Amino acid sequence: MRLKATAIALAVVAAVGYGIHERKEPGGRQQAAAPVPEAGPSAPFAASDLLGYTPGDDVTRYVALGTPTAAFDAWKLIDSCERAERHAQPDMAARCNGITQQHRRKAGELLSTAMMAGVHGAAVAYTHVILGVPREELAQARRDNANIDKVVSTVVEKLEEAAPRDKEAIRVLSRLYRHGNPVTGERNAEKALVYLTAEHELVPAAGLGEARQRYVASLTVDLTPEQIQRARDAGLQLARNCDCKEG
């Protein structure tokens, strides 16, 4: 089961997700991806970087380590370079030094490996990549690849596994269930209420009283009182038991 799911995840990122870097190349139609949390420093190699190692060198070394955590660290370096390019950041040259097209082509595989292994933050990052693909392209990918629905379900499962330890996973799930599956457009009001309740319990939002009431009303209009109570209880329990790390 794990091998099959991993193969599906690798396929979707290659075909749908990290194909976005190809649209940034000459002749392609550039499409900015949804924002992803800022990559941290390459901690295991930080000292040796003072000796002249580049981010590209670090990617190569992370890949050579062969662990899911190292795969995610490698992906973050590649993603940091691509975001710097996309936004023409002043430190773009430093972030991209040594990052090759071969590294970029491997990025989807690296992210998938980390996501399937449950590395902290990888499922959230993977979801942002998928959400960065235009809806019409996802729809076309769904027509071309019968596994796309399974892939999205796999990603959501990984987010739900991460939620008891990750505030950002809770936020992403709240929005996914609120706005609907990025492929099918279907939404789940009861689950949206679960994660919205947990999100607001963990990070109370000031000044959103009326707006929040309208939004909760839009979620609960089709739910029974039993469903509403069940969702709120589950959300409160998730928040209270959360050993949450920031995303």
Summary of the structure (lengths in Angstrom):
residues: 247
radius of gyration: 19.2
end to end distance: 27.7
largest distance: 63.2
contacts: 768
relative contact order: 0.12
helix: 71%
strand: 1%
